[in-house]
Amino acid sequence: MTTSESTQQPRGQEHERVYLHPVPVRIWHWVNALGFLLLILTGFQIRYVDLFSLMSFETAVHLHNWVGFAVIANWFLWFFYYISSDKITNYHADLNASNFFKRYFDQAQYYSFGIFMGEKRPHNVNPHDKFNPMQKLTYQFVMFITAPITFFTGLMMWDVARFQGLINMVGGIRVVNTIHVLMFILFVFFIFLHAYMGMLGLKPSSHYKEMFTGWEEPHE
């Protein structure tokens, strides 16, 4: 992309648009969103076969497996994109713990009441540091812990015979299944929270629009 990362407004205007989300990130985001929605839908059908009849059990299993492989592949595309670009700084840990937690609690206060009082957001967004401390910690946990655990437990249940040794090592198939379901619950919670937080822009649609255009509109 040859467009500059931010477009300056004419002199005298206070704010600027920021190009936050390059095309590969936007494609990954929406493929991931669709994939996880399908995984949740088919997961419900597989888990609660007596309560839902959205599709046959066999169809749900096959769709869950294929979508799962697509989401795993999509994760690797995300991973290799970030480690090969200068945008990896978005996921760098802040090694100054006192500074990080001060900013973390400032952000928590903002989300708790500051945003409703019209206060200025405490984190200044830019293409190489677009996540506030709460977002960064959440995305680090989701992308580097929750997602890989979900993938590994899903693979073990997909081919029990092939992964029998590993399954036995972690305590058996019931343990694997329980961990997979717990990750499923975390992802459902995350998606609802993510959708809500997406409505906290200048307008309820602002952040959603950004994930189509790539550009963040001025907030103040």
CNS distance restraints for C-alpha pairs under 8 A (distance, minus, plus):
assign (resid   1 and name CA) (resid  22 and name CA) 7.79 0.50 0.50
assign (resid   4 and name CA) (resid  19 and name CA) 7.78 0.50 0.50
assign (resid   5 and name CA) (resid  18 and name CA) 6.49 0.50 0.50
assign (resid   5 and name CA) (resid  19 and name CA) 5.07 0.50 0.50
assign (resid   5 and name CA) (resid  20 and name CA) 7.39 0.50 0.50
assign (resid   5 and name CA) (resid 127 and name CA) 6.88 0.50 0.50
assign (resid   6 and name CA) (resid  16 and name CA) 7.32 0.50 0.50
assign (resid   6 and name CA) (resid  17 and name CA) 6.18 0.50 0.50
assign (resid   6 and name CA) (resid  18 and name CA) 4.52 0.50 0.50
assign (resid   6 and name CA) (resid  19 and name CA) 5.42 0.50 0.50
assign (resid   7 and name CA) (resid  16 and name CA) 6.24 0.50 0.50
assign (resid   7 and name CA) (resid  17 and name CA) 5.80 0.50 0.50
assign (resid   7 and name CA) (resid  18 and name CA) 6.51 0.50 0.50
assign (resid   7 and name CA) (resid  19 and name CA) 7.81 0.50 0.50
assign (resid   8 and name CA) (resid  15 and name CA) 7.86 0.50 0.50
assign (resid   8 and name CA) (resid  16 and name CA) 5.40 0.50 0.50
assign (resid   8 and name CA) (resid  17 and name CA) 7.22 0.50 0.50
assign (resid   9 and name CA) (resid  13 and name CA) 6.03 0.50 0.50
assign (resid   9 and name CA) (resid  14 and name CA) 7.54 0.50 0.50
assign (resid   9 and name CA) (resid  15 and name CA) 6.58 0.50 0.50
assign (resid   9 and name CA) (resid  16 and name CA) 5.34 0.50 0.50
assign (resid   9 and name CA) (resid  17 and name CA) 7.81 0.50 0.50
assign (resid  15 and name CA) (resid 218 and name CA) 5.98 0.50 0.50
assign (resid  15 and name CA) (resid 220 and name CA) 7.49 0.50 0.50
assign (resid  16 and name CA) (resid 217 and name CA) 7.42 0.50 0.50
assign (resid  16 and name CA) (resid 218 and name CA) 5.88 0.50 0.50
assign (resid  17 and name CA) (resid 215 and name CA) 6.47 0.50 0.50
assign (resid  17 and name CA) (resid 216 and name CA) 5.70 0.50 0.50
assign (resid  17 and name CA) (resid 217 and name CA) 5.03 0.50 0.50
assign (resid  17 and name CA) (resid 218 and name CA) 5.67 0.50 0.50
assign (resid  18 and name CA) (resid 126 and name CA) 6.81 0.50 0.50
assign (resid  18 and name CA) (resid 127 and name CA) 7.33 0.50 0.50
assign (resid  18 and name CA) (resid 215 and name CA) 5.58 0.50 0.50
assign (resid  18 and name CA) (resid 216 and name CA) 5.19 0.50 0.50
assign (resid  18 and name CA) (resid 217 and name CA) 6.90 0.50 0.50
assign (resid  18 and name CA) (resid 218 and name CA) 7.92 0.50 0.50
assign (resid  19 and name CA) (resid 127 and name CA) 6.65 0.50 0.50
assign (resid  19 and name CA) (resid 214 and name CA) 5.71 0.50 0.50
assign (resid  19 and name CA) (resid 215 and name CA) 4.45 0.50 0.50
assign (resid  19 and name CA) (resid 216 and name CA) 6.27 0.50 0.50
assign (resid  20 and name CA) (resid 126 and name CA) 6.77 0.50 0.50
assign (resid  20 and name CA) (resid 127 and name CA) 4.78 0.50 0.50
assign (resid  20 and name CA) (resid 130 and name CA) 7.07 0.50 0.50
assign (resid  20 and name CA) (resid 214 and name CA) 5.76 0.50 0.50
assign (resid  20 and name CA) (resid 215 and name CA) 5.86 0.50 0.50
assign (resid  20 and name CA) (resid 216 and name CA) 6.44 0.50 0.50
assign (resid  21 and name CA) (resid  25 and name CA) 5.95 0.50 0.50
assign (resid  21 and name CA) (resid  26 and name CA) 6.23 0.50 0.50
assign (resid  21 and name CA) (resid 127 and name CA) 7.59 0.50 0.50
assign (resid  21 and name CA) (resid 210 and name CA) 7.54 0.50 0.50
assign (resid  21 and name CA) (resid 211 and name CA) 6.82 0.50 0.50
assign (resid  21 and name CA) (resid 213 and name CA) 7.97 0.50 0.50
assign (resid  21 and name CA) (resid 214 and name CA) 4.39 0.50 0.50
assign (resid  21 and name CA) (resid 215 and name CA) 6.85 0.50 0.50
assign (resid  22 and name CA) (resid  26 and name CA) 6.44 0.50 0.50
assign (resid  22 and name CA) (resid 214 and name CA) 6.01 0.50 0.50
assign (resid  23 and name CA) (resid  27 and name CA) 6.17 0.50 0.50
assign (resid  23 and name CA) (resid 214 and name CA) 7.23 0.50 0.50
assign (resid  24 and name CA) (resid  28 and name CA) 6.07 0.50 0.50
assign (resid  24 and name CA) (resid  81 and name CA) 7.89 0.50 0.50
assign (resid  25 and name CA) (resid  29 and name CA) 5.99 0.50 0.50
assign (resid  25 and name CA) (resid  78 and name CA) 7.34 0.50 0.50
assign (resid  26 and name CA) (resid  30 and name CA) 6.35 0.50 0.50
assign (resid  26 and name CA) (resid 211 and name CA) 5.81 0.50 0.50
assign (resid  26 and name CA) (resid 212 and name CA) 6.74 0.50 0.50
assign (resid  26 and name CA) (resid 214 and name CA) 7.29 0.50 0.50
assign (resid  27 and name CA) (resid  31 and name CA) 6.14 0.50 0.50
assign (resid  28 and name CA) (resid  32 and name CA) 5.89 0.50 0.50
assign (resid  28 and name CA) (resid  74 and name CA) 6.59 0.50 0.50
assign (resid  28 and name CA) (resid  77 and name CA) 7.79 0.50 0.50
assign (resid  28 and name CA) (resid  78 and name CA) 6.63 0.50 0.50
assign (resid  29 and name CA) (resid  33 and name CA) 6.06 0.50 0.50
assign (resid  29 and name CA) (resid 211 and name CA) 7.96 0.50 0.50
assign (resid  30 and name CA) (resid  34 and name CA) 6.10 0.50 0.50
assign (resid  31 and name CA) (resid  35 and name CA) 5.97 0.50 0.50
assign (resid  31 and name CA) (resid  71 and name CA) 7.86 0.50 0.50
assign (resid  31 and name CA) (resid  74 and name CA) 7.58 0.50 0.50
assign (resid  32 and name CA) (resid  36 and name CA) 6.07 0.50 0.50
assign (resid  32 and name CA) (resid  71 and name CA) 6.24 0.50 0.50
assign (resid  32 and name CA) (resid  74 and name CA) 6.95 0.50 0.50
assign (resid  33 and name CA) (resid  37 and name CA) 6.21 0.50 0.50
assign (resid  34 and name CA) (resid  38 and name CA) 6.25 0.50 0.50
assign (resid  35 and name CA) (resid  39 and name CA) 6.15 0.50 0.50
assign (resid  35 and name CA) (resid  67 and name CA) 6.06 0.50 0.50
assign (resid  35 and name CA) (resid  68 and name CA) 7.49 0.50 0.50
assign (resid  35 and name CA) (resid  70 and name CA) 7.50 0.50 0.50
assign (resid  35 and name CA) (resid  71 and name CA) 6.02 0.50 0.50
assign (resid  36 and name CA) (resid  40 and name CA) 6.01 0.50 0.50
assign (resid  36 and name CA) (resid  71 and name CA) 7.56 0.50 0.50
assign (resid  37 and name CA) (resid  41 and name CA) 6.13 0.50 0.50
assign (resid  38 and name CA) (resid  42 and name CA) 6.01 0.50 0.50
assign (resid  38 and name CA) (resid  64 and name CA) 7.35 0.50 0.50
assign (resid  38 and name CA) (resid  67 and name CA) 7.26 0.50 0.50
assign (resid  39 and name CA) (resid  43 and name CA) 5.65 0.50 0.50
assign (resid  39 and name CA) (resid  64 and name CA) 5.61 0.50 0.50
assign (resid  39 and name CA) (resid  67 and name CA) 6.77 0.50 0.50
assign (resid  39 and name CA) (resid  68 and name CA) 6.95 0.50 0.50
assign (resid  40 and name CA) (resid  44 and name CA) 6.11 0.50 0.50
assign (resid  40 and name CA) (resid 184 and name CA) 7.37 0.50 0.50
assign (resid  40 and name CA) (resid 188 and name CA) 7.48 0.50 0.50
assign (resid  41 and name CA) (resid  45 and name CA) 6.47 0.50 0.50
assign (resid  42 and name CA) (resid  46 and name CA) 6.11 0.50 0.50
assign (resid  42 and name CA) (resid  60 and name CA) 5.05 0.50 0.50
assign (resid  42 and name CA) (resid  61 and name CA) 7.16 0.50 0.50
assign (resid  42 and name CA) (resid  63 and name CA) 7.16 0.50 0.50
assign (resid  42 and name CA) (resid  64 and name CA) 5.74 0.50 0.50
assign (resid  43 and name CA) (resid  47 and name CA) 5.93 0.50 0.50
assign (resid  43 and name CA) (resid  60 and name CA) 7.55 0.50 0.50
assign (resid  43 and name CA) (resid  64 and name CA) 6.96 0.50 0.50
assign (resid  44 and name CA) (resid  48 and name CA) 5.67 0.50 0.50
assign (resid  44 and name CA) (resid  49 and name CA) 7.69 0.50 0.50
assign (resid  44 and name CA) (resid  52 and name CA) 7.76 0.50 0.50
assign (resid  45 and name CA) (resid  49 and name CA) 5.23 0.50 0.50
assign (resid  45 and name CA) (resid  51 and name CA) 7.98 0.50 0.50
assign (resid  45 and name CA) (resid  52 and name CA) 5.86 0.50 0.50
assign (resid  45 and name CA) (resid  53 and name CA) 7.11 0.50 0.50
assign (resid  45 and name CA) (resid  54 and name CA) 7.02 0.50 0.50
assign (resid  45 and name CA) (resid  55 and name CA) 7.43 0.50 0.50
assign (resid  45 and name CA) (resid  57 and name CA) 6.89 0.50 0.50
assign (resid  45 and name CA) (resid  60 and name CA) 6.49 0.50 0.50
assign (resid  46 and name CA) (resid  57 and name CA) 6.07 0.50 0.50
assign (resid  46 and name CA) (resid  60 and name CA) 6.34 0.50 0.50
assign (resid  46 and name CA) (resid  61 and name CA) 6.69 0.50 0.50
assign (resid  48 and name CA) (resid  52 and name CA) 6.37 0.50 0.50
assign (resid  49 and name CA) (resid  53 and name CA) 7.04 0.50 0.50
assign (resid  49 and name CA) (resid  57 and name CA) 6.77 0.50 0.50
assign (resid  55 and name CA) (resid  59 and name CA) 6.37 0.50 0.50
assign (resid  55 and name CA) (resid  60 and name CA) 6.36 0.50 0.50
assign (resid  56 and name CA) (resid  60 and name CA) 6.19 0.50 0.50
assign (resid  57 and name CA) (resid  61 and name CA) 6.20 0.50 0.50
assign (resid  58 and name CA) (resid  62 and name CA) 6.25 0.50 0.50
assign (resid  59 and name CA) (resid  63 and name CA) 5.97 0.50 0.50
assign (resid  60 and name CA) (resid  64 and name CA) 5.84 0.50 0.50
assign (resid  61 and name CA) (resid  65 and name CA) 6.16 0.50 0.50
assign (resid  62 and name CA) (resid  66 and name CA) 6.29 0.50 0.50
assign (resid  63 and name CA) (resid  67 and name CA) 5.94 0.50 0.50
assign (resid  64 and name CA) (resid  68 and name CA) 5.86 0.50 0.50
assign (resid  65 and name CA) (resid  69 and name CA) 6.37 0.50 0.50
assign (resid  65 and name CA) (resid 158 and name CA) 7.27 0.50 0.50
assign (resid  66 and name CA) (resid  70 and name CA) 6.35 0.50 0.50
assign (resid  67 and name CA) (resid  71 and name CA) 6.15 0.50 0.50
assign (resid  68 and name CA) (resid  72 and name CA) 6.21 0.50 0.50
assign (resid  68 and name CA) (resid 151 and name CA) 7.69 0.50 0.50
assign (resid  68 and name CA) (resid 154 and name CA) 7.94 0.50 0.50
assign (resid  69 and name CA) (resid  73 and name CA) 6.19 0.50 0.50
assign (resid  70 and name CA) (resid  74 and name CA) 6.08 0.50 0.50
assign (resid  71 and name CA) (resid  75 and name CA) 6.12 0.50 0.50
assign (resid  72 and name CA) (resid  76 and name CA) 6.53 0.50 0.50
assign (resid  72 and name CA) (resid 151 and name CA) 6.80 0.50 0.50
assign (resid  73 and name CA) (resid  77 and name CA) 6.38 0.50 0.50
assign (resid  74 and name CA) (resid  78 and name CA) 6.26 0.50 0.50
assign (resid  75 and name CA) (resid  79 and name CA) 6.11 0.50 0.50
assign (resid  76 and name CA) (resid  80 and name CA) 6.04 0.50 0.50
assign (resid  77 and name CA) (resid  81 and name CA) 5.99 0.50 0.50
assign (resid  78 and name CA) (resid  82 and name CA) 6.27 0.50 0.50
assign (resid  79 and name CA) (resid  83 and name CA) 6.25 0.50 0.50
assign (resid  80 and name CA) (resid  84 and name CA) 5.98 0.50 0.50
assign (resid  81 and name CA) (resid  85 and name CA) 6.23 0.50 0.50
assign (resid  82 and name CA) (resid  86 and name CA) 7.32 0.50 0.50
assign (resid  82 and name CA) (resid  87 and name CA) 5.96 0.50 0.50
assign (resid  82 and name CA) (resid  88 and name CA) 4.88 0.50 0.50
assign (resid  83 and name CA) (resid  87 and name CA) 7.98 0.50 0.50
assign (resid  83 and name CA) (resid  88 and name CA) 5.70 0.50 0.50
assign (resid  84 and name CA) (resid  88 and name CA) 7.76 0.50 0.50
assign (resid  86 and name CA) (resid 128 and name CA) 7.38 0.50 0.50
assign (resid  87 and name CA) (resid 127 and name CA) 7.14 0.50 0.50
assign (resid  87 and name CA) (resid 128 and name CA) 5.33 0.50 0.50
assign (resid  88 and name CA) (resid  92 and name CA) 6.78 0.50 0.50
assign (resid  88 and name CA) (resid 128 and name CA) 7.58 0.50 0.50
assign (resid  89 and name CA) (resid 128 and name CA) 5.66 0.50 0.50
assign (resid  89 and name CA) (resid 129 and name CA) 6.54 0.50 0.50
assign (resid  90 and name CA) (resid 127 and name CA) 7.98 0.50 0.50
assign (resid  90 and name CA) (resid 128 and name CA) 5.48 0.50 0.50
assign (resid  90 and name CA) (resid 129 and name CA) 4.87 0.50 0.50
assign (resid  90 and name CA) (resid 130 and name CA) 6.28 0.50 0.50
assign (resid  90 and name CA) (resid 131 and name CA) 6.53 0.50 0.50
assign (resid  90 and name CA) (resid 136 and name CA) 7.58 0.50 0.50
assign (resid  91 and name CA) (resid 136 and name CA) 6.53 0.50 0.50
assign (resid  91 and name CA) (resid 140 and name CA) 6.77 0.50 0.50
assign (resid  94 and name CA) (resid 100 and name CA) 6.14 0.50 0.50
assign (resid  95 and name CA) (resid 100 and name CA) 7.80 0.50 0.50
assign (resid  96 and name CA) (resid 100 and name CA) 6.11 0.50 0.50
assign (resid  97 and name CA) (resid 101 and name CA) 6.11 0.50 0.50
assign (resid  98 and name CA) (resid 102 and name CA) 6.10 0.50 0.50
assign (resid  99 and name CA) (resid 103 and name CA) 6.26 0.50 0.50
assign (resid 100 and name CA) (resid 104 and name CA) 5.96 0.50 0.50
assign (resid 100 and name CA) (resid 133 and name CA) 6.81 0.50 0.50
assign (resid 101 and name CA) (resid 105 and name CA) 6.06 0.50 0.50
assign (resid 101 and name CA) (resid 133 and name CA) 7.94 0.50 0.50
assign (resid 102 and name CA) (resid 106 and name CA) 6.18 0.50 0.50
assign (resid 103 and name CA) (resid 107 and name CA) 6.11 0.50 0.50
assign (resid 103 and name CA) (resid 122 and name CA) 7.81 0.50 0.50
assign (resid 103 and name CA) (resid 133 and name CA) 6.47 0.50 0.50
assign (resid 104 and name CA) (resid 108 and name CA) 6.25 0.50 0.50
assign (resid 104 and name CA) (resid 132 and name CA) 7.75 0.50 0.50
assign (resid 104 and name CA) (resid 133 and name CA) 5.07 0.50 0.50
assign (resid 104 and name CA) (resid 134 and name CA) 5.78 0.50 0.50
assign (resid 105 and name CA) (resid 109 and name CA) 6.10 0.50 0.50
assign (resid 106 and name CA) (resid 110 and name CA) 6.27 0.50 0.50
assign (resid 106 and name CA) (resid 122 and name CA) 6.85 0.50 0.50
assign (resid 107 and name CA) (resid 111 and name CA) 6.22 0.50 0.50
assign (resid 107 and name CA) (resid 121 and name CA) 7.69 0.50 0.50
assign (resid 107 and name CA) (resid 122 and name CA) 6.32 0.50 0.50
assign (resid 107 and name CA) (resid 123 and name CA) 7.55 0.50 0.50
assign (resid 107 and name CA) (resid 132 and name CA) 7.33 0.50 0.50
assign (resid 107 and name CA) (resid 133 and name CA) 7.24 0.50 0.50
assign (resid 107 and name CA) (resid 134 and name CA) 6.93 0.50 0.50
assign (resid 108 and name CA) (resid 112 and name CA) 5.99 0.50 0.50
assign (resid 108 and name CA) (resid 134 and name CA) 7.47 0.50 0.50
assign (resid 109 and name CA) (resid 113 and name CA) 6.22 0.50 0.50
assign (resid 109 and name CA) (resid 114 and name CA) 6.33 0.50 0.50
assign (resid 110 and name CA) (resid 114 and name CA) 4.09 0.50 0.50
assign (resid 110 and name CA) (resid 115 and name CA) 5.44 0.50 0.50
assign (resid 110 and name CA) (resid 119 and name CA) 7.53 0.50 0.50
assign (resid 110 and name CA) (resid 121 and name CA) 6.73 0.50 0.50
assign (resid 110 and name CA) (resid 122 and name CA) 7.42 0.50 0.50
assign (resid 111 and name CA) (resid 115 and name CA) 5.71 0.50 0.50
assign (resid 113 and name CA) (resid 117 and name CA) 6.36 0.50 0.50
assign (resid 114 and name CA) (resid 118 and name CA) 6.34 0.50 0.50
assign (resid 114 and name CA) (resid 119 and name CA) 5.15 0.50 0.50
assign (resid 114 and name CA) (resid 120 and name CA) 7.79 0.50 0.50
assign (resid 114 and name CA) (resid 121 and name CA) 7.96 0.50 0.50
assign (resid 115 and name CA) (resid 119 and name CA) 5.71 0.50 0.50
assign (resid 115 and name CA) (resid 120 and name CA) 7.59 0.50 0.50
assign (resid 115 and name CA) (resid 121 and name CA) 7.30 0.50 0.50
assign (resid 120 and name CA) (resid 220 and name CA) 7.29 0.50 0.50
assign (resid 123 and name CA) (resid 132 and name CA) 5.69 0.50 0.50
assign (resid 124 and name CA) (resid 130 and name CA) 7.81 0.50 0.50
assign (resid 125 and name CA) (resid 129 and name CA) 6.15 0.50 0.50
assign (resid 125 and name CA) (resid 130 and name CA) 4.67 0.50 0.50
assign (resid 125 and name CA) (resid 131 and name CA) 7.06 0.50 0.50
assign (resid 125 and name CA) (resid 132 and name CA) 7.77 0.50 0.50
assign (resid 126 and name CA) (resid 130 and name CA) 5.12 0.50 0.50
assign (resid 131 and name CA) (resid 135 and name CA) 5.37 0.50 0.50
assign (resid 131 and name CA) (resid 136 and name CA) 5.31 0.50 0.50
assign (resid 132 and name CA) (resid 136 and name CA) 6.01 0.50 0.50
assign (resid 133 and name CA) (resid 137 and name CA) 6.13 0.50 0.50
assign (resid 134 and name CA) (resid 138 and name CA) 6.17 0.50 0.50
assign (resid 135 and name CA) (resid 139 and name CA) 5.98 0.50 0.50
assign (resid 136 and name CA) (resid 140 and name CA) 5.98 0.50 0.50
assign (resid 137 and name CA) (resid 141 and name CA) 6.21 0.50 0.50
assign (resid 138 and name CA) (resid 142 and name CA) 6.13 0.50 0.50
assign (resid 139 and name CA) (resid 143 and name CA) 5.75 0.50 0.50
assign (resid 139 and name CA) (resid 144 and name CA) 7.98 0.50 0.50
assign (resid 140 and name CA) (resid 144 and name CA) 5.61 0.50 0.50
assign (resid 140 and name CA) (resid 145 and name CA) 7.48 0.50 0.50
assign (resid 141 and name CA) (resid 145 and name CA) 5.20 0.50 0.50
assign (resid 141 and name CA) (resid 146 and name CA) 6.27 0.50 0.50
assign (resid 142 and name CA) (resid 146 and name CA) 4.74 0.50 0.50
assign (resid 142 and name CA) (resid 147 and name CA) 5.86 0.50 0.50
assign (resid 143 and name CA) (resid 147 and name CA) 5.38 0.50 0.50
assign (resid 143 and name CA) (resid 148 and name CA) 7.35 0.50 0.50
assign (resid 144 and name CA) (resid 148 and name CA) 6.39 0.50 0.50
assign (resid 145 and name CA) (resid 149 and name CA) 6.20 0.50 0.50
assign (resid 146 and name CA) (resid 150 and name CA) 6.13 0.50 0.50
assign (resid 146 and name CA) (resid 183 and name CA) 6.29 0.50 0.50
assign (resid 147 and name CA) (resid 151 and name CA) 6.16 0.50 0.50
assign (resid 147 and name CA) (resid 183 and name CA) 7.93 0.50 0.50
assign (resid 148 and name CA) (resid 152 and name CA) 6.12 0.50 0.50
assign (resid 149 and name CA) (resid 153 and name CA) 6.08 0.50 0.50
assign (resid 149 and name CA) (resid 180 and name CA) 7.59 0.50 0.50
assign (resid 149 and name CA) (resid 183 and name CA) 7.54 0.50 0.50
assign (resid 150 and name CA) (resid 154 and name CA) 5.95 0.50 0.50
assign (resid 150 and name CA) (resid 179 and name CA) 7.90 0.50 0.50
assign (resid 150 and name CA) (resid 180 and name CA) 5.65 0.50 0.50
assign (resid 150 and name CA) (resid 183 and name CA) 5.96 0.50 0.50
assign (resid 150 and name CA) (resid 184 and name CA) 7.60 0.50 0.50
assign (resid 151 and name CA) (resid 155 and name CA) 6.12 0.50 0.50
assign (resid 152 and name CA) (resid 156 and name CA) 6.24 0.50 0.50
assign (resid 153 and name CA) (resid 157 and name CA) 6.38 0.50 0.50
assign (resid 153 and name CA) (resid 176 and name CA) 5.74 0.50 0.50
assign (resid 153 and name CA) (resid 177 and name CA) 7.15 0.50 0.50
assign (resid 153 and name CA) (resid 179 and name CA) 7.24 0.50 0.50
assign (resid 153 and name CA) (resid 180 and name CA) 5.71 0.50 0.50
assign (resid 154 and name CA) (resid 158 and name CA) 6.07 0.50 0.50
assign (resid 154 and name CA) (resid 180 and name CA) 6.73 0.50 0.50
assign (resid 155 and name CA) (resid 159 and name CA) 6.46 0.50 0.50
assign (resid 156 and name CA) (resid 160 and name CA) 5.55 0.50 0.50
assign (resid 156 and name CA) (resid 162 and name CA) 7.81 0.50 0.50
assign (resid 156 and name CA) (resid 163 and name CA) 5.50 0.50 0.50
assign (resid 156 and name CA) (resid 164 and name CA) 7.78 0.50 0.50
assign (resid 156 and name CA) (resid 166 and name CA) 7.96 0.50 0.50
assign (resid 156 and name CA) (resid 167 and name CA) 6.88 0.50 0.50
assign (resid 156 and name CA) (resid 176 and name CA) 7.64 0.50 0.50
assign (resid 157 and name CA) (resid 173 and name CA) 7.46 0.50 0.50
assign (resid 157 and name CA) (resid 176 and name CA) 7.59 0.50 0.50
assign (resid 157 and name CA) (resid 177 and name CA) 7.41 0.50 0.50
assign (resid 159 and name CA) (resid 163 and name CA) 6.45 0.50 0.50
assign (resid 160 and name CA) (resid 164 and name CA) 5.51 0.50 0.50
assign (resid 160 and name CA) (resid 167 and name CA) 7.67 0.50 0.50
assign (resid 163 and name CA) (resid 167 and name CA) 6.07 0.50 0.50
assign (resid 164 and name CA) (resid 168 and name CA) 6.08 0.50 0.50
assign (resid 165 and name CA) (resid 169 and name CA) 6.20 0.50 0.50
assign (resid 166 and name CA) (resid 170 and name CA) 6.50 0.50 0.50
assign (resid 167 and name CA) (resid 171 and name CA) 6.46 0.50 0.50
assign (resid 167 and name CA) (resid 172 and name CA) 5.14 0.50 0.50
assign (resid 167 and name CA) (resid 173 and name CA) 6.00 0.50 0.50
assign (resid 167 and name CA) (resid 176 and name CA) 6.92 0.50 0.50
assign (resid 168 and name CA) (resid 172 and name CA) 4.73 0.50 0.50
assign (resid 168 and name CA) (resid 173 and name CA) 7.50 0.50 0.50
assign (resid 170 and name CA) (resid 175 and name CA) 7.10 0.50 0.50
assign (resid 170 and name CA) (resid 176 and name CA) 7.31 0.50 0.50
assign (resid 171 and name CA) (resid 175 and name CA) 5.80 0.50 0.50
assign (resid 171 and name CA) (resid 176 and name CA) 7.61 0.50 0.50
assign (resid 172 and name CA) (resid 176 and name CA) 6.53 0.50 0.50
assign (resid 173 and name CA) (resid 177 and name CA) 6.00 0.50 0.50
assign (resid 174 and name CA) (resid 178 and name CA) 6.02 0.50 0.50
assign (resid 175 and name CA) (resid 179 and name CA) 6.18 0.50 0.50
assign (resid 176 and name CA) (resid 180 and name CA) 6.18 0.50 0.50
assign (resid 177 and name CA) (resid 181 and name CA) 6.19 0.50 0.50
assign (resid 178 and name CA) (resid 182 and name CA) 6.18 0.50 0.50
assign (resid 179 and name CA) (resid 183 and name CA) 6.24 0.50 0.50
assign (resid 180 and name CA) (resid 184 and name CA) 6.18 0.50 0.50
assign (resid 181 and name CA) (resid 185 and name CA) 6.24 0.50 0.50
assign (resid 182 and name CA) (resid 186 and name CA) 6.32 0.50 0.50
assign (resid 183 and name CA) (resid 187 and name CA) 6.19 0.50 0.50
assign (resid 184 and name CA) (resid 188 and name CA) 6.26 0.50 0.50
assign (resid 185 and name CA) (resid 189 and name CA) 6.25 0.50 0.50
assign (resid 186 and name CA) (resid 190 and name CA) 6.02 0.50 0.50
assign (resid 187 and name CA) (resid 191 and name CA) 6.02 0.50 0.50
assign (resid 188 and name CA) (resid 192 and name CA) 6.41 0.50 0.50
assign (resid 189 and name CA) (resid 193 and name CA) 6.19 0.50 0.50
assign (resid 190 and name CA) (resid 194 and name CA) 5.79 0.50 0.50
assign (resid 191 and name CA) (resid 195 and name CA) 6.02 0.50 0.50
assign (resid 192 and name CA) (resid 196 and name CA) 6.26 0.50 0.50
assign (resid 193 and name CA) (resid 197 and name CA) 6.09 0.50 0.50
assign (resid 194 and name CA) (resid 198 and name CA) 6.06 0.50 0.50
assign (resid 195 and name CA) (resid 199 and name CA) 6.90 0.50 0.50
assign (resid 196 and name CA) (resid 200 and name CA) 7.27 0.50 0.50
assign (resid 198 and name CA) (resid 204 and name CA) 7.32 0.50 0.50
assign (resid 198 and name CA) (resid 205 and name CA) 7.74 0.50 0.50
assign (resid 198 and name CA) (resid 206 and name CA) 7.94 0.50 0.50
assign (resid 198 and name CA) (resid 207 and name CA) 5.45 0.50 0.50
assign (resid 198 and name CA) (resid 208 and name CA) 6.41 0.50 0.50
assign (resid 199 and name CA) (resid 203 and name CA) 7.06 0.50 0.50
assign (resid 199 and name CA) (resid 204 and name CA) 4.09 0.50 0.50
assign (resid 199 and name CA) (resid 205 and name CA) 6.11 0.50 0.50
assign (resid 199 and name CA) (resid 206 and name CA) 7.24 0.50 0.50
assign (resid 199 and name CA) (resid 207 and name CA) 6.67 0.50 0.50
assign (resid 199 and name CA) (resid 208 and name CA) 7.65 0.50 0.50
assign (resid 200 and name CA) (resid 204 and name CA) 5.94 0.50 0.50
assign (resid 200 and name CA) (resid 207 and name CA) 7.64 0.50 0.50
assign (resid 201 and name CA) (resid 205 and name CA) 7.26 0.50 0.50
assign (resid 201 and name CA) (resid 206 and name CA) 5.38 0.50 0.50
assign (resid 201 and name CA) (resid 207 and name CA) 5.77 0.50 0.50
assign (resid 201 and name CA) (resid 219 and name CA) 7.35 0.50 0.50
assign (resid 202 and name CA) (resid 206 and name CA) 6.10 0.50 0.50
assign (resid 202 and name CA) (resid 219 and name CA) 5.67 0.50 0.50
assign (resid 205 and name CA) (resid 209 and name CA) 6.06 0.50 0.50
assign (resid 206 and name CA) (resid 210 and name CA) 6.34 0.50 0.50
assign (resid 206 and name CA) (resid 216 and name CA) 7.83 0.50 0.50
assign (resid 206 and name CA) (resid 217 and name CA) 7.48 0.50 0.50
assign (resid 207 and name CA) (resid 211 and name CA) 6.61 0.50 0.50
assign (resid 207 and name CA) (resid 216 and name CA) 7.36 0.50 0.50
assign (resid 208 and name CA) (resid 212 and name CA) 7.01 0.50 0.50
assign (resid 209 and name CA) (resid 213 and name CA) 6.25 0.50 0.50
assign (resid 209 and name CA) (resid 214 and name CA) 7.99 0.50 0.50
assign (resid 210 and name CA) (resid 214 and name CA) 4.92 0.50 0.50
assign (resid 210 and name CA) (resid 215 and name CA) 5.20 0.50 0.50
assign (resid 210 and name CA) (resid 216 and name CA) 5.53 0.50 0.50
assign (resid 210 and name CA) (resid 217 and name CA) 7.87 0.50 0.50
assign (resid 211 and name CA) (resid 215 and name CA) 7.85 0.50 0.50
